[in-house]
Amino acid sequence: MLRDITIGQYYPADSVLHRLDPRVKLIGTIVYIISLFVFHTWGYILGTVFLVSIILLSRVPFTFMVRGLKAIVILLIITMALNIFLTPGTYLFQWKFFHISREGVVIAVRMAIRLIYLIIGCSVMTLTTTPNKLTDGLEALGQPLKAVHVPVHEIAMMMSIALRFIPILLEETDKIMKAQTARGADFESGGMVQKVKAMVPLLVPLFVSAFRRAGDLAMAMEARCYHGGEGRTQMKPLRYESRDFIAYGVLAGYLAAAIILRAVFHW
């Protein structure tokens, strides 16, 4: 399960998507998330075609991206169940206090598609962008916020460190679980209460390791005289190329098509 989390991981490959400016990929992810909430019914076909095209361009194995959905199965089931059983409307099935409405089924399917596509879309961005480039892109897009004294560089650095630590902490958790299992710990059998109690020997050393890594990182940054973003320069400054402007054009056309499908054809 831990190895199935793909958000925050980087998959090295030589593709057009990997070579795009990180600002384009950040804006593209935001545009795609907006389009998921613009679509009504058949418009999701356009979203599916767009997502599949992006995955093919990234050259990241499709099975690697789908593997990340295993971590949200429980959340997906709970979301669908709540929409199916709690949404009033034309009832398709009734038994005592259980009832399933047609509107609930439609909303549940729509929410499931949005959640799945949202996770895959965000995974595409992190899988094709290194944490350093992601930090540079976030900082570049947030430059206008400096006018209102928002610490853009610090926020981008925190997000980059958080993304960088996701695979590290997952690997550390996997090692601790194997070590505890070798000592007789059981994380699989028993009821919910027993499973929660069994997580205590896992969480304590994990938190200790996380705080130790955070302390080491802080000491390393202080030793290198890190003082924030004021006056700092970049070894490889971001520059737009022709492929980036083409990507912006594709994104604009995609968003316009999504709005037209919803406004004109009610899709």
Secondary structure, DSSP 8 states (H G I E B T S, - for coil): -GGG--TT-------HHHHS-HHHHHHHHHHHHHHHHH--STTHHHHHHHHHHHHHHHT--HHHHHGGGGGGHHHHHHHHHHHHHH--SSEEEEETTEEEEHHHHHHHHHHHHHHHHHHHHHHHHHHTS-HHHHHHHHHHHTGGGGGGT--HHHHHHHHHHHHHHHHHHHHHHHHHHHHHHHTT--SSSS-HHHHHHHTHHHHHHHHHHHHHHHHHHHHHHHHTT---STT---SS-----HHHHHHHHHHHHHHHHHHHHHHTS--
